[in-house]
Amino acid sequence: MLKKFTDFGFEPMRLSPEQFRTLARSEAARWAPVIKAANVTLD
């Protein structure tokens, strides 16, 4: 799996569960206005 991600140009991040939780929350807050403005849906 790691090779697939790196083949696509992703850089793996080794984070603790708490660090990942913090990152996920900050990214959700960062992108929520963009997603709402673009009227993006998951269906």
Backbone torsions as a table, in degrees:
resi	resn	phi	psi	omega
1	MET	NA	-43.3	179.9
2	LEU	-59.5	-41.0	179.0
3	LYS	-63.2	-41.8	178.6
4	LYS	-59.2	-46.1	-179.8
5	PHE	-63.0	-45.2	-179.1
6	THR	-67.6	-33.2	176.2
7	ASP	-62.1	-31.7	178.5
8	PHE	-85.5	-0.5	176.7
9	GLY	94.6	6.8	177.7
10	PHE	-78.1	146.6	174.0
11	GLU	-105.8	117.3	-178.6
12	PRO	-66.6	143.2	177.2
13	MET	-118.7	127.0	177.3
14	ARG	-97.1	105.7	-175.7
15	LEU	-122.4	149.6	171.9
16	SER	-73.7	163.6	177.3
17	PRO	-54.9	-40.3	179.4
18	GLU	-66.8	-41.2	178.0
19	GLN	-63.9	-41.0	178.5
20	PHE	-64.3	-42.7	179.0
21	ARG	-59.8	-44.3	178.8
22	THR	-63.3	-44.2	178.3
23	LEU	-62.3	-46.3	-178.9
24	ALA	-61.2	-42.3	179.4
25	ARG	-66.1	-42.0	-178.6
26	SER	-69.3	-37.1	177.9
27	GLU	-68.8	-37.8	177.0
28	ALA	-62.2	-43.7	179.0
29	ALA	-66.5	-35.9	-178.9
30	ARG	-67.8	-43.5	-172.8
31	TRP	-93.9	-14.1	-178.5
32	ALA	-55.5	-46.7	179.5
33	PRO	-62.8	-35.7	178.9
34	VAL	-66.5	-44.9	-179.6
35	ILE	-63.7	-42.7	179.0
36	LYS	-66.0	-43.5	-178.9
37	ALA	-63.5	-34.2	179.8
38	ALA	-86.3	-2.8	-179.9
39	ASN	56.5	42.2	179.6
40	VAL	-76.3	135.5	176.0
41	THR	-127.2	164.5	-178.9
42	LEU	-98.9	6.8	-179.2
43	ASP	-101.7	NA	NA
